[in-house]
Amino acid sequence: MTLGEIIQKSLQRLEFGSDPQAVEAMEPIFTAYANQAIRKIALQYRKTRKQTLTLVDSQFLLSSLTYGCIKIVSVSDSTGDIVYYQDPVGSETYTCETEEATVDVVYQYYPATLTMRSETPDVPLSIHDAITHYIVACYRAGGDPDTQATASIDYQLFSVALKGLGTATTSNPRSSKIKNWY
């Protein structure tokens, strides 16, 4: 489902109609709400990406990752997983214990921010309908006392869909392994 279709479904749920003027008027705020929902879904779903980075003095910057990093899952070179750490702790600089020039970084990420109606959220298709509930909940909670009470049902519907989503590692044999056990 595209952002435009999500906006239209949200307008229909709010009984505003789906004519082009309504879509155009509500598009900026509904797009912001949709992006908030997508970030919440990304935190729950834990989808990962692998990206090859070139090291400078055995270090890379978190900002060199293409997407916003939620969490680094692993760093590896041609020999396999390597030791890596923040240097200093809390910074965006990571030091890798390798002599190689490049490393593969696997990380959980925030999907790209949607800006165009033709874009599709980088989250599972099965949760796209729930984004509509989040948009409606945010809109209804936003200032009109007559509609605030009805916001909770849509937020609950979004939350139930989010809890039922699971993670991207479902049925992945490596997902049941304990890593870094001491």
N, C-alpha and C positions, 0 to 999 in steps of 0.2 A: 504494500500500500504506500503511495507517495504522500509527501507532506500535504499536497493540495487535497487529496482524498481524505486525509485525517482531519484537516480543517473543515471540509464540507460535512463530514460525519458529526463533528463537534457542533457545528452550527445547526444541523438537523436535530441533534439531541437537545439543544437549547431552544428549539422551535423558532429559530431566526430565519429559516429558509436557507437556500444555497445559491441564491442569485449572485452574479459577479460582484455587485456593489457590497453585499454583506461579506463575501469572502475577502474582498480588498480591504474593507474597513477593519476586520478582525484579524487579518493575516499577521501583522507584527506581534501582537500580544499572544496569539495562539501559537505562533512559531516559537516564541520564547518559552511558553509552557511545554510545548512538545519537546524542546531540547532539554528542559529540566527532567521530564519523564524519561527520556533516553539515557540521561546520565544515571538516574536511579536504576534503570534496567541494567546498564553496564556494570554497576556495582554488584548487583545480584547475580548476573549471568556469568561474569568473569571470563569473557572471551579474550583470547590472547592473539598476539601477532609476533612474528619473528622478523627481526631486522638486523642486517649486518652493519656494524659501525667500525670506522677506522679509529684506532687508538692513537693518542698523542701522549707520549711519555707514559704508556700503559694506563691511560685514563680516557674516559668518555664523559660527556655531559648529558644529563637527563634531557635537556632541551634539544639534543640532537635526534631524539626519537621523533618520528613523524607525527604520531598522535599523542595526546596527553596521557602520560603514564599514571596508572593507578598503583601498580605494584610490579616490580621486577620479579619474574618467576625463576629465571635462570640465565646464566651467561656461560657461553662455551666457546672454545676455539677448536681447531682441527682434531685435538686429542680427546675432546669431551668437555664435561662441565668443569669450570674452573672456580677458584675462590675470587670473590669480588666484594668490595665494601665501599661505603661512603667515606670520603676523605675531604674535609672533616665530617663527622657525624651530623646529619641534618642538611648537608649541602646538596647541590645537584651534581657534584663531581664524584665519579665512581672510579676506583682504582682496581685494576685487574691483575692477578698474579699469572701473567703469561708473557712470553717473549714474542708472540705473534703480533702482526700489525693490525689484524681485524678480529672482531669477536661477533658471535651471534647472540643477540639479546632477545629473550622471550619475555614479553611483558603484557600485563592486563592493561587495557586502554579505554579511554573515553572515545566513543565514535565521533566522527567529524560533525561539527555543528551544521545543522540544516539551515539553508538560507533561501533555497528555491523550491517552488511548489512541485517541481518534477523530481526532486531528490527522494530517495527511499532511505529510511533509517537503517543503520547498520546494526540491527538487533533482530532476533528471530521473528519471522513473519507471524508466528502464532501469538505474539504479544502486541502486534500493531494496533489491534482493536482497543486494547487497554490504554493506549496513549490518549485516545479520545476521552476516556473516563477521567484521566488526570487533567486534561485541558478543561473539561467541564467543571470539575471540582475546583480548580484554581480560579476559574472565572466566577463561579457562584460564590466563592469565599471572599471575593475581592471588593467588598464595600457596600453592597446593597443588602441591608438588613432583611429584606423580604426573601432573598435567595440563599443567604448564608446557611440556613438550617438544612437545605437540600444538598449542600456540597458534600456532606459526610458520606452519603450513599455512593456517590461516584468515586470518592477517594477509597472507600472500602472495596469497591469492585476492582479498582486499580491494584490495591494491595493484595487482594486474593489472587489475581492473575500473576502478580509479581512473585508471590510465594510459591505458586504452582509451576513457575518457569523452570526451576532447577538451575544447573550450571552448564557451561559449555563442555565440561569434562565428564558429563554423564556417560556411562558405559565405556569410558576410556580406561584400559587396563592400568595405565600409569597413575590414574587418579586415586587408586586405592593404596598406593605405596606411601609409606611414611618417609618424609624427607627431613633431613637435618635432625634426626632423633639422637639425643644424647643420653 
